[in-house]
Amino acid sequence: KDQSVAQSTLAKVAGAPESFGALKGKTGVLASRADRQDREKALANVPALARNLERYLRERAEAELKHETEERAVRLKVSVDIPALSSAAKQTLERVRDAIDRNDLPAGLEYALADKMVKAELEGFAKAVSERFGERTFLPLAAKDTSGKTFETVTAGMTAGQKAEVQSAWNSMRTVQQLAAYERTTEALKQAETLRQTKSQGLSLK
C-alpha cells in the first residue's frame, strides 16, 4: 500500500530482476547458444513485467480508493437522521393516508397544504427520508408494509434497534413519499397545461 515502497520495488524489478530469483537461461563462457538466447529473452521480458506490475498496483490502488469512497457515501447516507414528527404532522399524515386508501389523493394534498407549519415539517421529513433511503423507495407495492421485500432491502445490515425504528416510521415514510410523488405529478400536469395554453394563444395570434 506504501506508494514509495511499491515504486522502489518496481525499479528493482526493472534494474535487477536477478535479485527476485534466477532468470531463465545462462551467461558466461560455458553457456550454450540456446542458454544465452533464453537469457536474452528473459531480460527482454523484464520491462514488460515491470509495466504489468505497475498497472496492477495502480488498478488495485484505484479499486481501493473507489471502495473507500463508496463506504464513506454509505456511512454518510446511514448517518442522515430521520426527524421525529410532531403530533400535528402525524395527525395530518393519518388523514392523508386515509385519503390515499379512499383513492382520493387530491383531498390528501389539501390536508397537507392546509397548515404551513405542518407542510414545512412534512417537506423536511420527506427530504430526510429521500436522502437516507431514496426518493421512490417506499412507492412500490412491495413497500406497502414491513412484511415485503423492500423492508428487507432497506434494513439490510441494520441492528435490531435500527430495524425497529424503521418499522415504526414505515407508514409515515411511505405516505409522505406517496404525497410527494402525487405533488410532483400534479405540478408537471399544471406546467404541461400552461405550456399548451401558451402555444394555443400563440397560434391564435397569427
N, C-alpha and C positions, 0 to 999 in steps of 0.2 A: 504494500500500500504506500510505502515511502517512495515518493517520486524520484528523489536523488539516488536512492539505492538501486531502483529499477534502471535508471539511465546509466549508472556506473556498471551494472551487470551487463546491460546490452552492449556497452562499449567494450567490455572484456570479452564478450562472446564474439564480437566482430574482430577485435585485435589479437586475442589469444585464445582461440577456440580449444587448443590442446589442454588448457587448464581445466576444462569441464569433462575431459575424458579422451581416450585415444581416438584419433581420426582414422578413417579407412585408408588403407594403402601404407606405403613405406617410402622413406627417403634414404639417401646415402649411397655409397659406392656399391654395396651389396644388394641394393633394391633392384628388382626386375623392372622391365619397362612397364608391365601391367600394374605393378605396385605403385610406380611413380605416377602413372595415369590416374589410378584410383585416388591417390593423394591430391593430385591437381583438381580432380572433380570435387573432392570433399572440400577443399579450400575455396573452390569457385562457388560452392553452395552456401558458404558461411554468410555472405551479405544478405542473401535471400532469407536465410533462417533468422538473422537478426531483425530484418524488416518484419517478418511474420510475428516474431515475439513482441516487437514494438506495437504492431497493430493489435495483437491480442490484449496486451496490457492497457492500451488506450481504450479499446472497446469495453474491457472489464471495468475500467475507471468510470467510463460514461454510464454503464449499466448501474453501477453502484450509486452514482450521483442521481440518476433518474429514480432509482428505488428510494433513496433518502428523500428526494423531493416529493414523491408520491406519499411516503409515510407522513411527512410534515403536513401535507394537504389533508390527509385523513384525520390526523390528530387535531388539526385546526377545525375541521368540519365537525368532529365529535365534541369539540370544546364549546361550540355555539350553544348557549343556554336557551332553553325554551321558556319564555316568561310565563309566570302564573297569571291566570286571568282573574279579573275582579268578578264579583257576584253579578254585576250588571251585564258584563260581557258574556259570562256563562249563560245567563238567562236569555240573552239575545241569541246566542248560538243554538240554544234549545228550541227557540221559536223558529229559527232558520231551518233547523233540522226537521222540525215538524212540517214546515212548508215544503221542504225537499221530498219528504215522504208522501206528501199530497200531490207531488209533481207540480208545485206552484212556486217555482224559483223567483219569479218577479216579486211575490209577497215577501219571500225570504230576503231579497235585496233591500226591499223597503224597510224591513225591521233593522237591518244592519246599518242603513243610512240615516235612520231616524235620530240617533243621538251622535253628535260629532265626536264626543269624548270616547264613546264606545267604538265608533268607526275607526278612530285613530289607533285605539288599543288593538282592535282586531287586525288592522293592517300591519302593525308591529309584530303581532303574533304570527300572522301568515308569512311575513318576511323571514322571521327566525326559523319557522318550520321549513320553508323553502331552502334556506341556506344550509340547514343541517341535513335534510332528507331529500331535497329536490323539489322542483316546482309542481310536478304532477304525480308524485309518488302515491298519494292517497286517493287518486281519482278512479283507478280501475275497479272492476267488480271484485277482483281478488283482494282488494283493500277494504272491503265492506266491513269486516270485523277482524278481531285479533286471532281468529282461527284459520285465516287464509295464509297463502304463500308470502304475501307482501310483508306480513308481520315477521315471519321467519327471516326474510331477507334484511329487513330494516334493523332487526335486533341481533343479527349475527355478530358474535364476538362480545356482546354486552354482558355485564354482570346481571345477576338475578334482580338486584335493586334497580338497575337501569331499565331492564325489561318491564318491571312493574310500573315505573314512571311512564314509559312509552304507552303501556297498556291503558293506564288511567287517562292519558291525554288523547288516546287514539280517536275517539269520536269527534272531539273538538278539532283535531288536526285535519281529519277528513272533511268535516263540514266547512272549515274555513278555506280549504283548497277548492271545494266544490263551488263555494260562493265566489272565490277569486276567479275561477275558470268561467263562471257564468257572467261575471262582471266584464271580463276581457272580451267574451263573445258579444255581449251587448254593445260594448264600446266599438268593436270592429264593425258591427252592423250599422251603428249610427254613422260612423265615418264613411262607410260604403254608400249609405243613403245620401249623405251630404254631397259626396262626390258625384253621385248620379244626378242629383238635382242641379248641381253646378253645371254639369255637362249639358243637361236639357235646357237650362237657361241660356247657355252659350249658343246652342243650336237655334233657339227661338229668336235670338237677336240678329241672326244672319238674314 
